[in-house]
Amino acid sequence: MHGWTLVFDLDGTLVDTAPDLAAATNHVMSRLGLAPVDEREIRPFVGHGALAMIAEAAAAHGRHLRQPELDELFGVFIAHYGANLSVNSRPYEGVLTALNACRDRGATLAVCTNKMEVHARALLDDLNMTSFFTAITGRDTLDVCKPDPRHLTGTIALASGDPALAVMIGDSETDVLTAQAAGIPIIAVDFGYSPAPVATYRPDALISHYRDLQAAAEKLMLTFNS
């Protein structure tokens, strides 16, 4: 893995953040006088951002929000979430072991997320994961964000990596589309927040546990470097 850069999505890939995102969404619901929604209803919309989670949670109650109201509620969501990033969010099973193993084999690790960078860094700090990553970019770090491939290639550049020697790891259609547009192989995890089976989007490899990450990455490295 020496010389290669592994770029990870965050929500639904490295960390199960749905519990705290659902709590922030339900904080907004309480502001609207609506009952809380089940976390399972929120999960499919995590990859689409806070506005989608708020809109869909309200729609589940038959309440359709206009854009000005959504914009105001976004601020309510962000304030609550920013203060409660890691109450119940945890790395997926095997993540820390896999990150250590890949780094020990010479890989450079990075994060490319559509979360705001300040929140991404704060969450990783809280979970004692920041030190693994040479670069961490959020939706506001560069002038673009996923699925624009420049978010991914820009992250690789900040990690001093080479796009020709990079692999992405994600959980959603957005991640797959981003990697494909950048010409970078992608490993999808099948336990994230994709509303449809992530295999539908034809990632280059699919794993169900982080114990399989290293083997999947090394196989792709051989394939794409041959």
CORJO-V606717 format. One record per pair of residues at least 4 apart in sequence whose ideal C-beta (glycine too) atoms are under 8 Angstrom apart, sorted by the first residue. I is the first residue (numbers start at 1). J is the second residue. D is the distance in whole Angstrom. If there is no record, write none. Layout:
{{I;J;D} {I;J;D}}
This chain:
{{1;6;8} {1;102;6} {1;105;4} {1;106;5} {1;107;4} {1;214;8} {1;217;7} {1;218;7} {1;221;7} {2;105;7} {2;106;3} {2;107;8} {3;106;7} {3;162;8} {3;165;5} {4;106;8} {4;107;5} {4;108;7} {4;161;8} {4;165;5} {4;166;7} {4;167;7} {4;217;8} {4;221;6} {5;107;7} {5;108;5} {5;109;8} {5;110;6} {5;156;5} {5;159;5} {5;161;3} {5;162;7} {5;165;7} {5;166;4} {5;167;8} {6;102;6} {6;107;5} {6;108;7} {6;109;5} {6;110;7} {6;166;8} {6;167;5} {6;168;8} {6;169;6} {6;217;6} {7;109;8} {7;110;5} {7;111;7} {7;112;5} {7;152;6} {7;155;6} {7;156;6} {7;159;8} {7;166;6} {7;167;7} {7;168;5} {7;169;7} {7;184;8} {8;13;6} {8;14;5} {8;109;7} {8;110;7} {8;111;5} {8;112;7} {8;168;8} {8;169;5} {8;170;8} {9;13;4} {9;14;7} {9;111;8} {9;112;7} {9;113;6} {9;168;8} {9;169;7} {9;170;4} {9;171;6} {9;172;7} {9;175;5} {9;192;8} {10;14;5} {10;15;6} {10;17;7} {10;111;6} {10;113;4} {10;115;6} {10;120;6} {10;123;7} {10;124;8} {11;15;7} {11;17;5} {11;18;8} {11;21;7} {11;46;5} {11;47;7} {11;113;7} {11;115;6} {11;171;8} {11;192;8} {11;193;7} {12;16;7} {12;17;7} {12;18;8} {12;46;6} {12;47;7} {12;171;4} {12;172;7} {12;189;8} {12;191;8} {12;192;3} {12;193;4} {12;194;8} {13;92;8} {13;169;6} {13;170;5} {13;171;5} {13;175;7} {13;189;6} {13;192;6} {14;91;6} {14;92;7} {14;95;6} {14;111;7} {14;129;7} {15;89;5} {15;90;7} {15;91;5} {15;92;7} {15;95;8} {15;123;7} {15;127;7} {15;129;8} {16;89;6} {16;90;6} {16;91;8} {16;92;6} {17;21;6} {17;46;7} {17;89;4} {17;123;7} {18;22;6} {18;39;6} {18;42;6} {18;43;5} {18;46;6} {18;193;7} {19;23;7} {19;39;6} {19;87;7} {19;88;4} {19;89;6} {20;24;7} {20;81;7} {20;84;6} {20;85;6} {20;86;7} {20;87;5} {20;88;6} {20;89;5} {21;25;6} {21;42;6} {21;46;6} {21;50;8} {21;53;6} {21;81;7} {22;26;6} {22;37;7} {22;38;8} {22;39;4} {22;42;4} {22;43;8} {22;53;8} {23;27;7} {23;80;8} {23;84;6} {23;87;7} {23;88;7} {24;28;7} {24;50;8} {24;77;5} {24;80;5} {24;81;4} {24;84;7} {25;29;7} {25;37;7} {25;42;6} {25;50;8} {25;53;5} {25;54;6} {25;57;5} {25;77;7} {26;30;7} {26;36;4} {26;37;6} {26;57;7} {27;31;7} {27;76;7} {27;77;7} {27;80;4} {28;32;7} {28;54;5} {28;57;7} {28;73;5} {28;76;5} {28;77;5} {28;80;8} {29;34;4} {29;35;7} {29;36;6} {29;37;7} {29;57;6} {29;58;7} {29;61;8} {30;34;7} {30;36;7} {31;73;7} {31;76;6} {32;58;7} {32;63;7} {32;73;8} {34;57;8} {34;58;7} {34;61;5} {34;63;6} {35;61;7} {37;41;5} {37;42;6} {37;57;5} {37;60;6} {37;61;8} {38;42;8} {39;43;7} {41;56;7} {41;57;7} {41;60;6} {42;46;7} {42;53;6} {42;56;8} {42;57;7} {43;193;5} {44;193;6} {44;194;8} {44;195;4} {45;52;5} {45;53;5} {45;56;5} {45;193;8} {45;195;8} {46;53;7} {46;193;4} {47;114;8} {47;171;7} {47;172;4} {47;173;8} {47;174;6} {47;192;8} {47;193;5} {47;194;7} {48;52;4} {48;53;7} {49;53;7} {49;114;7} {50;54;6} {50;74;6} {50;77;5} {50;78;7} {50;81;7} {51;55;6} {51;70;6} {51;74;6} {52;56;6} {53;57;6} {53;77;8} {54;58;6} {54;65;7} {54;70;6} {54;73;5} {54;74;7} {54;77;6} {55;59;6} {55;65;6} {55;70;6} {56;60;7} {57;61;8} {58;63;4} {58;64;7} {58;65;5} {59;63;7} {59;64;6} {65;69;5} {65;70;5} {65;73;7} {66;70;7} {67;71;6} {68;72;7} {69;73;6} {70;74;6} {71;75;8} {72;76;7} {73;77;6} {74;78;6} {75;79;6} {76;80;7} {77;81;6} {78;82;6} {78;116;8} {79;83;7} {80;84;6} {81;85;7} {81;119;7} {82;118;8} {82;119;6} {82;122;8} {85;89;7} {85;119;6} {85;122;5} {85;123;5} {85;126;6} {86;122;8} {86;123;6} {86;126;4} {86;127;6} {89;123;6} {89;127;7} {90;127;7} {91;95;4} {91;96;6} {91;127;6} {91;129;7} {92;189;8} {92;191;7} {92;210;6} {93;209;7} {93;210;7} {94;98;6} {94;209;6} {94;210;3} {94;211;5} {94;213;8} {95;99;6} {95;210;5} {96;100;6} {96;129;7} {97;101;6} {97;210;7} {97;211;8} {98;102;6} {98;210;4} {98;211;7} {98;213;5} {98;214;7} {99;103;6} {99;109;6} {99;129;8} {99;132;5} {100;104;6} {100;132;8} {101;105;7} {101;214;6} {102;107;4} {102;109;7} {102;213;7} {102;214;6} {102;217;7} {103;107;6} {103;109;6} {103;132;7} {105;214;7} {107;217;8} {108;134;5} {108;159;5} {108;160;7} {108;161;6} {109;132;5} {109;133;5} {109;134;6} {109;159;8} {110;133;6} {110;134;6} {110;135;4} {110;136;7} {110;137;8} {110;155;5} {110;156;7} {110;158;7} {110;159;4} {110;161;7} {111;120;6} {111;124;7} {111;133;5} {111;135;7} {111;136;5} {111;137;7} {111;155;8} {112;137;5} {112;146;7} {112;151;6} {112;152;5} {112;155;4} {112;168;7} {112;178;8} {113;120;5} {113;136;8} {113;137;7} {113;138;6} {113;139;7} {114;138;7} {114;139;4} {114;145;5} {114;146;5} {114;174;7} {115;119;5} {115;120;5} {115;123;8} {115;138;5} {115;139;7} {116;120;7} {116;138;5} {116;139;6} {116;140;5} {117;121;6} {117;136;7} {117;137;6} {117;138;3} {117;139;8} {117;140;6} {117;141;5} {118;122;6} {118;138;7} {119;123;6} {119;138;7} {120;124;6} {120;136;6} {120;138;5} {121;125;6} {121;130;7} {121;136;6} {122;126;6} {123;127;6} {124;129;4} {124;130;4} {124;133;7} {124;136;7} {125;129;8} {125;130;5} {129;133;8} {130;136;7} {134;158;8} {134;159;4} {134;160;7} {135;155;5} {135;156;8} {135;158;4} {135;159;4} {137;141;4} {137;142;6} {137;151;7} {137;154;7} {137;155;5} {137;158;7} {138;145;8} {139;145;4} {139;146;8} {139;151;8} {140;145;8} {141;154;8} {142;150;7} {142;151;6} {142;154;5} {143;150;8} {144;148;4} {144;150;5} {144;151;5} {144;154;7} {145;151;5} {146;151;5} {146;152;7} {146;174;5} {146;175;7} {146;177;8} {146;178;4} {147;174;5} {147;177;4} {147;178;5} {147;181;7} {148;178;7} {148;181;8} {149;153;6} {149;178;6} {149;179;8} {149;181;4} {149;182;4} {149;183;8} {150;154;5} {151;155;7} {151;178;7} {152;156;7} {152;168;6} {152;178;5} {152;179;7} {152;182;5} {152;184;6} {153;157;6} {153;163;5} {153;182;5} {153;184;8} {154;158;6} {155;159;6} {156;161;4} {156;162;7} {156;163;5} {156;166;5} {157;161;7} {161;165;7} {161;166;6} {162;166;7} {163;182;7} {163;183;7} {163;184;6} {165;221;8} {165;225;7} {166;184;5} {167;184;7} {167;185;5} {167;186;7} {167;187;6} {167;217;5} {167;220;6} {167;221;7} {168;175;6} {168;178;7} {168;179;4} {168;182;8} {168;184;6} {168;185;7} {168;186;4} {168;187;7} {169;186;7} {169;187;5} {169;188;8} {169;189;7} {169;213;7} {169;217;8} {170;174;8} {170;175;2} {170;176;7} {170;178;8} {170;179;7} {170;186;6} {170;187;8} {170;188;6} {170;189;7} {170;192;8} {170;203;8} {171;175;6} {171;188;6} {171;189;5} {171;190;8} {171;191;7} {171;192;2} {171;193;6} {171;194;6} {171;198;6} {172;176;7} {172;192;6} {172;193;6} {172;194;5} {172;198;7} {173;177;6} {173;194;7} {173;196;8} {173;198;7} {173;200;8} {173;201;5} {174;178;6} {175;179;6} {175;186;6} {175;188;7} {176;180;6} {176;186;6} {176;188;6} {176;198;7} {176;201;4} {176;202;7} {176;203;5} {177;181;6} {177;201;7} {178;182;6} {179;184;5} {179;185;7} {179;186;4} {179;203;8} {180;186;7} {185;204;4} {185;205;8} {185;220;5} {185;223;8} {185;224;5} {186;203;5} {186;204;6} {186;205;8} {187;203;6} {187;204;7} {187;205;4} {187;206;7} {187;207;6} {187;213;7} {187;216;5} {187;217;6} {187;220;7} {188;198;4} {188;199;7} {188;201;7} {188;203;4} {188;205;7} {188;206;5} {188;207;8} {189;198;7} {189;206;8} {189;207;6} {189;208;7} {189;210;8} {190;197;7} {190;198;6} {190;199;7} {190;206;6} {190;207;7} {190;208;5} {191;208;7} {192;198;7} {194;198;4} {194;201;8} {196;200;5} {196;201;8} {198;203;7} {198;206;7} {199;203;7} {199;206;5} {204;220;6} {204;223;8} {205;216;4} {205;219;7} {205;220;6} {207;212;4} {207;213;6} {207;216;5} {208;212;7} {212;216;6} {213;217;6} {214;218;6} {215;219;6} {216;220;7} {217;221;6} {218;222;7} {219;223;6} {220;224;6} {221;225;6} {222;226;6}}
